[in-house]
Amino acid sequence: MRIAAVCDIWDVHLDLGKQMADPKAITSKKYQEILDRKDIDAVAIATPDHWHARMVQDALAAGKHVYIEKPMTWSISEGKDIIAAQKKSGKLVMVGSQNKTAAVTVKAREIVKSGVLGK
């Protein structure tokens, strides 16, 4: 996977994203500019929760595959709208819990399983 673009309205996060991305990655403070690009196949959405449903639907409408952090929605009706948008687009949508697979969580799991902490 190559991080080809980074988008954030906050300069601190935009700069952190640039450090993780491909050196040639484009940057923007407007997510629609990223969605409009034909060379972007998929997006990972990590925004305040109240933006999730709208951004997922916008990404699907733009023909992008989507990874969205939890919670995917604030309501059941938003979930139904996302399901309809996914079916219409034919793109993949994955909802995840980024901390479940984070390096620190994996290490903590190893420590607990090792028995070093006791029973």
N, C-alpha and C positions, 0 to 999 in steps of 0.2 A: 504494500500500500504506500502511496506517495501522497503527502499532504500538499496539495497544489494551490490551496487558497486558505486564507485566514480572515475571519470577519469578527470584529467586536467593536462596540462603541466606546469602550474604555481603553485608553492608550496602554495601560499597564498590561491588560490581558492580550491586547493586540501584539504588543512586544513579546510577551511570553509565547504566544502562538507562533510568531515568526521564528523564534529560536527552535521550535520543535518541527517546523515545516521544512520542506525542500527549499534550498537557498533561492530558487527561482520563483517561489510561490508569490502569487499576487495577494494584496491585502485590500481590505475595504472596511468601511464603517457601516455600509448599507448592505444587508444580506441579500436584497433583491438583485444587486449587481453580481453577486456570486451565482445566484440561481439562473440568471440570464446567460451565463457562459455555457457554451456548447461543449467545452473541454472538461467540464466538471461532471462526473458520473454519479457521485454520492455525496451526501452531507452528514455530518454529525452535529446534532443540535444540543447545545449545552447552555441554556439560557434560563432566566427566571421562569418558574413554572407556568405563569400565566401566559407566556408567549408560545408554549409548546404546540398546542393544537393548531394555531394559525400558521406557524412556521412549517410544521409537518405538511399541512395541506398545500401551502405555497410551494414547497419543495416537490411534492408529488405532481402538482400541476405543471411544474417546470420540467418534469421528466427525470427527476433524481431519485435514487435509492436513498433511504433515510435510516440513520441510527438516532434514536431519541432517548435521552436519559429519562429515568422515572421522575415523577409520574408523567405518563403520556398526556393525560388530560386532567381537567378539574371536574368533569362531569361525564355522566353516561352519554348524554347527547353529543358531546364533543368526540367521544370515542366512536360513536356510530358514524359521525361525519368523516372521521379519519378512515374508518373501514371502507366507507363508500368511495372516498378519494383514492385509497389504495387499489381497490378493485378496478376503478376506472382507469388508473394509470398503469396497472400491471407491474408496478415497481415493488421492490422489497421494503418492508418496514420492520425494524428491529427495535424493541424496547429493552433497555438494559439498566443495570445498576452498576455504574462505573466503579464503585468502591469494592464490589464483590470480587473483582479480578485485579484490583490494584496491587502493586508489589508489596505494600505494607500488610495488606490483608492476607495475601498468600503466605508471607513470612509468619504472621501470627498463627495461621492455621497449622503450619509446619511445627511451630513451637508447642502448640497445644497437643497435637497428635504425637509428638515425641515423648510426652510423659514427663518432661523436665519440670513442669509446674505441679505435678502430683495428680491425684485423681479428682 
